[in-house]
């Protein structure tokens, strides 16, 4: 595919294949966030396909050292990295128990930069499955080192979009989010000039169909009861507020270079259709599978090849109903707010993301009502004012903006909690 000068190459393009280490053997893979949901499913995929993939290094926060040691032993990795230095003794003990006396233990890296170091280590593909904006430095390190980046860490693209775009080569990023893996595959059906609209689907979360007034008194337990996906608490609450969908709109804009006014969100409760591309001739190409992240992970690790039986397929002999509904922007204002910060660009998305993380934490701790999450995030974004943007944006700018946003969100949350206590 060729693009005219009016259509700069997007970050993710299914027509372009970036292959840093051509070869016929298994791809060497580094998995960041190996003990999380994405990481554990990726390891399942790798273990079922040893002729295709070989894991050379793992990284994790350090909260599940026994699982990390078990993964390292099963995969025979060279290096294990943990963000928490205090768990190194426990990790050594767990590794020794897994490996026994006759096998050499893998190298251990520890500290906040450990994942960044392994992201730049020799390999073909880095799967970034870290949760949160701490995934930005490893993303940049993998790109700068010339690795193919299978990106599940949406926050690193959200908060560091211009930095990522400045480093990424055509075809170097393969998206792993189910929605963006779906768009990636659907876009292969035509040229960029033929694309009219991207349609990002949303399950609607546990509160689909409720009004803003009906959301005022929902509980943490209500918000964590996602009808389709089993995820961590922060991501699950983001799905309940639809912040996750707002982040995905920004991500789609950055990945595919499609204007915000041509990216639509549609509620699809069954979560069978993961996203769609509407072309100029009226055709819509949808990517559909039963809800299972191993399919998108397989795209991220294996593209341009598909991994047989990576995830379950539909049983078309059974009847099913697929529904689609418009998004209620009054009850769920997060998507429009995300569009706004995405258009502001620069440090604005980092402020949005950081403030949201703080507000979600406050909600989970009982210090903020559900509707207060977006009300507080909106106020922080408004107070941030004009963001640092353009070619002058640096990692320090992003981190400084995040720090300010977290501090301000905590201050506003404390004020809300005090007012409610007095009431």
BELFEN-V145861 format. One record per residue. N is the residue number from 1. PHI is phi in degrees with one decimal (* if undefined). OMEGA is omega in degrees with one decimal (NA if undefined). Layout:
n=N phi=PHI omega=OMEGA
n=N phi=PHI omega=OMEGA
//
This chain:
n=1 phi=* omega=176.1
n=2 phi=-119.4 omega=-179.8
n=3 phi=-115.8 omega=174.3
n=4 phi=-75.7 omega=178.6
n=5 phi=-57.1 omega=179.6
n=6 phi=-74.2 omega=-178.8
n=7 phi=-122.5 omega=179.1
n=8 phi=-61.8 omega=-177.2
n=9 phi=-62.1 omega=178.0
n=10 phi=-74.7 omega=177.3
n=11 phi=-65.7 omega=-178.2
n=12 phi=-117.1 omega=-177.0
n=13 phi=-141.3 omega=-177.5
n=14 phi=-65.3 omega=-179.2
n=15 phi=-83.2 omega=-177.9
n=16 phi=-112.6 omega=-179.6
n=17 phi=-114.7 omega=177.3
n=18 phi=-98.3 omega=-176.0
n=19 phi=-126.5 omega=-174.1
n=20 phi=-69.4 omega=-177.5
n=21 phi=-134.1 omega=-179.7
n=22 phi=-60.6 omega=179.5
n=23 phi=173.3 omega=-176.8
n=24 phi=-97.2 omega=-177.0
n=25 phi=-82.6 omega=177.9
n=26 phi=-61.8 omega=175.0
n=27 phi=-74.2 omega=172.6
n=28 phi=-78.6 omega=-173.1
n=29 phi=-126.5 omega=169.5
n=30 phi=-108.8 omega=-179.4
n=31 phi=-113.0 omega=176.9
n=32 phi=-98.4 omega=-175.2
n=33 phi=80.6 omega=-169.4
n=34 phi=-69.5 omega=-178.3
n=35 phi=-92.9 omega=176.6
n=36 phi=-86.4 omega=-175.8
n=37 phi=-61.9 omega=179.6
n=38 phi=-64.3 omega=-177.3
n=39 phi=-61.9 omega=-178.0
n=40 phi=-67.0 omega=177.5
n=41 phi=-70.9 omega=176.0
n=42 phi=-64.6 omega=179.6
n=43 phi=-65.6 omega=175.0
n=44 phi=-58.5 omega=179.2
n=45 phi=-64.3 omega=-179.6
n=46 phi=-63.3 omega=-177.7
n=47 phi=-64.8 omega=177.3
n=48 phi=-85.6 omega=-177.8
n=49 phi=-136.4 omega=-176.6
n=50 phi=-66.0 omega=177.6
n=51 phi=-77.8 omega=-178.0
n=52 phi=-103.9 omega=-172.1
n=53 phi=-133.9 omega=175.3
n=54 phi=-139.2 omega=-177.5
n=55 phi=-87.7 omega=-178.9
n=56 phi=-101.9 omega=-177.9
n=57 phi=-153.5 omega=177.6
n=58 phi=-127.9 omega=170.4
n=59 phi=-135.3 omega=177.5
n=60 phi=-154.0 omega=178.5
n=61 phi=-66.3 omega=178.9
n=62 phi=119.2 omega=-179.2
n=63 phi=-80.0 omega=-178.2
n=64 phi=-132.9 omega=-173.3
n=65 phi=-66.7 omega=179.6
n=66 phi=-63.8 omega=178.4
n=67 phi=-66.4 omega=179.3
n=68 phi=-61.1 omega=178.6
n=69 phi=-64.9 omega=178.3
n=70 phi=-62.6 omega=178.2
n=71 phi=-61.4 omega=-178.8
n=72 phi=-60.3 omega=-179.0
n=73 phi=-70.0 omega=-178.8
n=74 phi=-64.9 omega=-176.9
n=75 phi=-93.8 omega=-178.7
n=76 phi=56.1 omega=-176.8
n=77 phi=-76.4 omega=177.4
n=78 phi=-84.1 omega=-172.0
n=79 phi=-138.0 omega=173.3
n=80 phi=-124.1 omega=-178.7
n=81 phi=-119.8 omega=175.7
n=82 phi=-131.0 omega=179.7
n=83 phi=-74.2 omega=-176.5
n=84 phi=-92.5 omega=179.6
n=85 phi=-68.6 omega=-176.9
n=86 phi=-69.2 omega=-178.4
n=87 phi=-95.8 omega=-177.2
n=88 phi=-58.2 omega=178.0
n=89 phi=-57.5 omega=178.7
n=90 phi=-66.2 omega=178.7
n=91 phi=-66.9 omega=177.7
n=92 phi=-58.9 omega=-180.0
n=93 phi=-63.8 omega=-179.9
n=94 phi=-66.1 omega=177.8
n=95 phi=-64.4 omega=179.5
n=96 phi=-60.7 omega=179.3
n=97 phi=-68.1 omega=-179.6
n=98 phi=-74.0 omega=-172.7
n=99 phi=-83.0 omega=-175.5
n=100 phi=79.5 omega=-174.2
n=101 phi=-78.8 omega=-171.7
n=102 phi=-95.1 omega=-176.1
n=103 phi=-115.2 omega=176.6
n=104 phi=-70.3 omega=179.3
n=105 phi=-79.8 omega=176.5
n=106 phi=-70.3 omega=173.5
n=107 phi=-64.3 omega=178.0
n=108 phi=-114.5 omega=171.5
n=109 phi=-112.1 omega=-177.9
n=110 phi=-140.4 omega=178.3
n=111 phi=122.2 omega=-176.1
n=112 phi=-64.0 omega=-179.7
n=113 phi=-100.2 omega=-174.7
n=114 phi=-62.5 omega=179.9
n=115 phi=-64.4 omega=178.2
n=116 phi=-64.3 omega=179.2
n=117 phi=-64.2 omega=-177.8
n=118 phi=-72.9 omega=177.2
n=119 phi=-64.1 omega=179.8
n=120 phi=-96.9 omega=-177.4
n=121 phi=-73.5 omega=-177.6
n=122 phi=-60.1 omega=177.4
n=123 phi=-172.7 omega=174.7
n=124 phi=-91.5 omega=-172.0
n=125 phi=-130.6 omega=171.4
n=126 phi=-109.1 omega=173.5
n=127 phi=-95.1 omega=179.1
n=128 phi=-94.2 omega=178.3
n=129 phi=-107.1 omega=177.4
n=130 phi=-68.4 omega=176.5
n=131 phi=-97.8 omega=174.8
n=132 phi=102.0 omega=-175.8
n=133 phi=-71.7 omega=173.8
n=134 phi=-65.4 omega=176.3
n=135 phi=-78.3 omega=-176.9
n=136 phi=-64.3 omega=-177.1
n=137 phi=-60.2 omega=175.6
n=138 phi=-62.5 omega=176.4
n=139 phi=-60.5 omega=-179.8
n=140 phi=-64.7 omega=-179.5
n=141 phi=-65.1 omega=179.5
n=142 phi=-64.3 omega=179.7
n=143 phi=-65.6 omega=-178.4
n=144 phi=-64.6 omega=179.1
n=145 phi=-78.7 omega=176.7
n=146 phi=86.4 omega=179.3
n=147 phi=-84.6 omega=165.7
n=148 phi=-69.3 omega=-177.1
n=149 phi=-110.8 omega=171.1
n=150 phi=-87.8 omega=-165.9
n=151 phi=-102.5 omega=170.8
n=152 phi=-103.6 omega=-178.8
n=153 phi=-86.0 omega=-175.4
n=154 phi=-62.8 omega=-174.5
n=155 phi=-63.6 omega=-178.6
n=156 phi=-65.2 omega=176.5
n=157 phi=-76.1 omega=-179.6
n=158 phi=-62.0 omega=-172.9
n=159 phi=-82.1 omega=-176.5
n=160 phi=-122.4 omega=-174.8
n=161 phi=-48.3 omega=-179.0
n=162 phi=-62.6 omega=179.5
n=163 phi=-68.2 omega=178.6
n=164 phi=-66.9 omega=-179.2
n=165 phi=-63.6 omega=-179.3
n=166 phi=-70.4 omega=-176.1
n=167 phi=-97.4 omega=-170.3
n=168 phi=-71.3 omega=174.3
n=169 phi=-90.4 omega=179.6
n=170 phi=-54.2 omega=177.9
n=171 phi=80.8 omega=-174.9
n=172 phi=-78.2 omega=-179.2
n=173 phi=-105.9 omega=172.5
n=174 phi=-115.9 omega=-176.8
n=175 phi=-73.5 omega=-178.9
n=176 phi=-113.0 omega=171.2
n=177 phi=-50.0 omega=-176.7
n=178 phi=-58.7 omega=-178.4
n=179 phi=-67.8 omega=-176.2
n=180 phi=-80.8 omega=170.4
n=181 phi=-66.0 omega=177.3
n=182 phi=-66.5 omega=178.2
n=183 phi=-61.5 omega=179.3
n=184 phi=-56.4 omega=-179.2
n=185 phi=-71.2 omega=-179.0
n=186 phi=-66.5 omega=179.6
n=187 phi=-66.4 omega=177.8
n=188 phi=-67.4 omega=-176.9
n=189 phi=-80.3 omega=-178.7
n=190 phi=-161.7 omega=177.9
n=191 phi=-88.5 omega=179.6
n=192 phi=-63.8 omega=179.2
n=193 phi=-65.8 omega=-179.1
n=194 phi=-89.1 omega=-175.3
n=195 phi=-82.2 omega=175.9
n=196 phi=-95.2 omega=-171.2
n=197 phi=-157.8 omega=167.2
n=198 phi=-100.9 omega=179.3
n=199 phi=-118.2 omega=-179.6
n=200 phi=-94.9 omega=-178.9
n=201 phi=-89.7 omega=178.4
n=202 phi=-131.4 omega=176.9
n=203 phi=-66.2 omega=-174.0
n=204 phi=93.7 omega=178.6
n=205 phi=65.8 omega=-177.2
n=206 phi=-74.4 omega=-173.4
n=207 phi=-112.7 omega=178.5
n=208 phi=-56.3 omega=178.1
n=209 phi=92.1 omega=179.3
n=210 phi=-85.8 omega=175.9
n=211 phi=-83.4 omega=178.1
n=212 phi=-60.0 omega=179.2
n=213 phi=-63.9 omega=-179.3
n=214 phi=-73.2 omega=179.0
n=215 phi=-90.4 omega=-172.6
n=216 phi=-61.9 omega=-171.9
n=217 phi=-113.4 omega=-179.4
n=218 phi=-68.5 omega=-175.8
n=219 phi=-99.2 omega=175.3
n=220 phi=-60.4 omega=179.5
n=221 phi=-61.7 omega=176.6
n=222 phi=-61.6 omega=-176.1
n=223 phi=-68.5 omega=-178.2
n=224 phi=-85.2 omega=-178.5
n=225 phi=-90.8 omega=-179.3
n=226 phi=-70.1 omega=-175.0
n=227 phi=-75.8 omega=-172.3
n=228 phi=-124.1 omega=-170.2
n=229 phi=-107.9 omega=172.1
n=230 phi=-101.6 omega=-173.7
n=231 phi=-137.2 omega=175.5
n=232 phi=-68.7 omega=-174.2
n=233 phi=-62.4 omega=-178.0
n=234 phi=-65.7 omega=-179.8
n=235 phi=-64.5 omega=-179.6
n=236 phi=-67.2 omega=176.4
n=237 phi=-66.7 omega=175.9
n=238 phi=-60.2 omega=176.2
n=239 phi=-72.0 omega=179.2
n=240 phi=-68.7 omega=178.2
n=241 phi=-86.0 omega=-172.7
n=242 phi=68.1 omega=171.3
n=243 phi=-59.0 omega=179.2
n=244 phi=-57.1 omega=-179.9
n=245 phi=-71.9 omega=174.9
n=246 phi=-62.1 omega=176.8
n=247 phi=-62.4 omega=-179.3
n=248 phi=-69.2 omega=175.1
n=249 phi=-64.3 omega=176.9
n=250 phi=-61.7 omega=-179.2
n=251 phi=-61.8 omega=179.0
n=252 phi=-62.5 omega=177.4
n=253 phi=-60.1 omega=-177.8
n=254 phi=-72.9 omega=-177.0
n=255 phi=-70.3 omega=-169.0
n=256 phi=-113.0 omega=176.8
n=257 phi=56.2 omega=176.3
n=258 phi=-106.6 omega=-178.9
n=259 phi=-59.4 omega=-177.2
n=260 phi=-60.0 omega=-177.9
n=261 phi=-74.0 omega=176.3
n=262 phi=-115.2 omega=175.0
n=263 phi=-122.8 omega=-174.1
n=264 phi=-113.6 omega=175.0
n=265 phi=-112.6 omega=179.8
n=266 phi=-128.3 omega=179.7
n=267 phi=-83.6 omega=-178.9
n=268 phi=-135.5 omega=-169.5
n=269 phi=-58.9 omega=-175.1
n=270 phi=-73.2 omega=-178.9
n=271 phi=57.7 omega=175.9
n=272 phi=-88.7 omega=176.1
n=273 phi=-89.2 omega=-171.0
n=274 phi=-89.3 omega=169.1
n=275 phi=173.9 omega=-173.9
n=276 phi=-141.4 omega=172.6
n=277 phi=-122.4 omega=175.4
n=278 phi=-97.0 omega=-178.9
n=279 phi=-101.0 omega=-172.9
n=280 phi=-67.5 omega=179.0
n=281 phi=-85.9 omega=-179.7
n=282 phi=96.2 omega=179.0
n=283 phi=-75.9 omega=173.5
n=284 phi=-121.4 omega=177.7
n=285 phi=-103.1 omega=-179.2
n=286 phi=-111.8 omega=173.8
n=287 phi=-105.1 omega=-173.0
n=288 phi=-135.9 omega=170.6
n=289 phi=-151.4 omega=168.9
n=290 phi=-58.3 omega=-177.3
n=291 phi=-60.2 omega=-179.3
n=292 phi=-166.7 omega=-174.2
n=293 phi=-75.3 omega=-179.6
n=294 phi=-67.1 omega=175.8
n=295 phi=-64.7 omega=176.4
n=296 phi=-60.0 omega=178.5
n=297 phi=-63.0 omega=179.1
n=298 phi=-63.6 omega=175.4
n=299 phi=-63.0 omega=-178.3
n=300 phi=-62.8 omega=-177.5
n=301 phi=-85.4 omega=-169.4
n=302 phi=-103.0 omega=-173.3
n=303 phi=-52.7 omega=13.4
n=304 phi=-88.0 omega=176.2
n=305 phi=-90.1 omega=174.4
n=306 phi=-99.0 omega=-178.3
n=307 phi=-96.1 omega=-177.5
n=308 phi=-57.2 omega=175.9
n=309 phi=57.0 omega=178.6
n=310 phi=-62.5 omega=-177.7
n=311 phi=-147.7 omega=179.6
n=312 phi=-63.6 omega=174.9
n=313 phi=-108.5 omega=177.5
n=314 phi=-71.1 omega=169.2
n=315 phi=-96.8 omega=-173.6
n=316 phi=-75.7 omega=175.6
n=317 phi=-81.8 omega=-179.7
n=318 phi=-107.9 omega=179.8
n=319 phi=-71.5 omega=175.9
n=320 phi=-151.4 omega=179.5
n=321 phi=-121.6 omega=179.2
n=322 phi=-114.6 omega=-176.1
n=323 phi=-117.1 omega=177.0
n=324 phi=-137.9 omega=-177.7
n=325 phi=-134.2 omega=174.4
n=326 phi=-68.8 omega=179.3
n=327 phi=-79.2 omega=175.5
n=328 phi=-87.1 omega=-175.5
n=329 phi=-74.1 omega=177.2
n=330 phi=-75.2 omega=178.7
n=331 phi=-72.3 omega=-176.5
n=332 phi=-127.7 omega=-175.2
n=333 phi=-77.0 omega=-172.9
n=334 phi=-64.2 omega=-176.3
n=335 phi=-68.4 omega=178.4
n=336 phi=-65.7 omega=176.3
n=337 phi=-64.6 omega=178.0
n=338 phi=-63.8 omega=176.4
n=339 phi=-58.1 omega=-178.6
n=340 phi=-62.0 omega=-178.5
n=341 phi=-69.8 omega=176.2
n=342 phi=-64.7 omega=177.6
n=343 phi=-72.4 omega=173.8
n=344 phi=-64.9 omega=177.0
n=345 phi=62.2 omega=-178.2
n=346 phi=57.8 omega=-178.6
n=347 phi=-85.5 omega=-176.6
n=348 phi=-59.4 omega=177.8
n=349 phi=-61.6 omega=177.5
n=350 phi=-64.8 omega=177.4
n=351 phi=-64.1 omega=178.1
n=352 phi=-57.0 omega=-176.2
n=353 phi=-65.8 omega=-178.0
n=354 phi=-66.3 omega=178.6
n=355 phi=-61.9 omega=179.0
n=356 phi=-63.3 omega=179.8
n=357 phi=-59.2 omega=178.6
n=358 phi=-66.8 omega=-178.6
n=359 phi=-70.4 omega=175.9
n=360 phi=-63.6 omega=177.8
n=361 phi=-60.9 omega=178.9
n=362 phi=-65.0 omega=177.6
n=363 phi=-62.0 omega=-179.3
n=364 phi=-63.1 omega=179.5
n=365 phi=-90.0 omega=177.9
n=366 phi=81.2 omega=-176.8
n=367 phi=-96.6 omega=-177.0
n=368 phi=-148.9 omega=176.0
n=369 phi=-71.9 omega=-175.4
n=370 phi=-57.7 omega=179.7
n=371 phi=-65.0 omega=178.7
n=372 phi=-67.2 omega=179.0
n=373 phi=-59.7 omega=-176.4
n=374 phi=-72.8 omega=176.7
n=375 phi=-62.4 omega=-179.7
n=376 phi=-72.1 omega=178.7
n=377 phi=-60.3 omega=179.3
n=378 phi=-59.8 omega=-179.4
n=379 phi=-66.0 omega=179.0
n=380 phi=-62.6 omega=178.6
n=381 phi=-61.3 omega=-179.9
n=382 phi=-63.6 omega=-178.5
n=383 phi=-71.1 omega=-179.1
n=384 phi=-63.5 omega=177.2
n=385 phi=72.4 omega=-175.8
n=386 phi=-74.6 omega=-177.2
n=387 phi=-79.3 omega=167.6
n=388 phi=-68.9 omega=-174.8
n=389 phi=-149.3 omega=177.1
n=390 phi=74.9 omega=-176.1
n=391 phi=-70.2 omega=-179.9
n=392 phi=-80.2 omega=-177.0
n=393 phi=-64.6 omega=178.2
n=394 phi=-126.4 omega=175.5
n=395 phi=-60.0 omega=178.5
n=396 phi=-61.7 omega=176.7
n=397 phi=-60.5 omega=-179.2
n=398 phi=-63.7 omega=-178.3
n=399 phi=-65.3 omega=178.4
n=400 phi=-65.2 omega=178.6
n=401 phi=-64.9 omega=177.9
n=402 phi=-62.9 omega=-179.3
n=403 phi=-60.5 omega=178.1
n=404 phi=-61.2 omega=-177.0
n=405 phi=-64.2 omega=179.2
n=406 phi=-64.7 omega=179.4
n=407 phi=-62.5 omega=-178.5
n=408 phi=-67.2 omega=178.5
n=409 phi=-63.7 omega=177.8
n=410 phi=-64.7 omega=178.9
n=411 phi=-62.0 omega=-179.6
n=412 phi=-67.0 omega=179.2
n=413 phi=-64.9 omega=179.6
n=414 phi=-63.9 omega=178.5
n=415 phi=-64.0 omega=178.7
n=416 phi=-62.0 omega=-178.3
n=417 phi=-63.4 omega=179.0
n=418 phi=-65.0 omega=179.7
n=419 phi=-64.0 omega=-179.8
n=420 phi=-69.0 omega=179.3
n=421 phi=-65.1 omega=178.8
n=422 phi=-69.0 omega=179.7
n=423 phi=-70.3 omega=NA
//
